[in-house]
Amino acid sequence: MAERILLIEDDARLAEMVSEYLGEAGFRVSIAAQGRSGLDRLAREPFDALVLDLMLPDMDGLEVCRQLRARSDVPLLMLTARGDAADRIVGLEIGADDYLPKPFQPRELLARLRAILRRGKSAAAAKPLRFGRLEIDRDARAVRVEGEMRSLTGYQFALLVALAENAGRVLSREALMDLLKGEPLEAFDRSIDVHVSRIRAAIEDDPKRPRRIVTVRGAGYVFAKAQD
């Protein structure tokens, strides 16, 4: 069955072009021209991924992202015509899985969309990873601390698994992107840092003094094996 994509984009010409291109690639695309109507559709219908423009006529795309993440972890690709890197950082911090600046090539949009969908499905069947109070269930795509569920996006879950499966090894940002086997984020070398920050907020007792995911200055990150 074709995967369903919701495109929230108010530029009718661009939305039609993207819809046609993704349709030819085998996706079923629905279009919403406003943030509110997009959120309403997401509440009523199941979608496999969301492509979200930041600049919408009725509400900011970042607010759409915030409201969506309060109730869903559907893979989300953010489109932005804004040049300010701060918007991209905020988007990643509040739950976007990836972003793509405008103007873009349809092939790159397709590649990035496939990548976030692939990351959402790629966790292999395996026994949960346990590190003291932390449990990472790759089958259920669930993260628990002392049995309490913690929320992560698809990209963040895949990143946490990559770190945990290589516990004790220092991994550079480039090595992590390679392990994720997805398209790297747009030449934005701090994107991994943003996602790690979100993971720490979910699993660490004190995210400002992390004990589980430790920064190795100038080298990358290491997932500590030590038990809680």
Secondary structure, DSSP 8 states (H G I E B T S, - for coil): ---EEEEE-S-HHHHHHHHHHHHHTT-EEEEESSHHHHHHHHHHS--SEEEEES--SSS-HHHHHHHHHTT----EEEEE----HHHHHHHHHTT-SEEEESS--HHHHHHHHHHHHHHHH---S---EEETTEEEETTTTEEEETTEEE---HHHHHHHHHHHHTTTSEE-HHHHHHHHTS---TT-TTHHHHHHHHHHHHH-SSTTS-SSEEEETTTEEEE-----
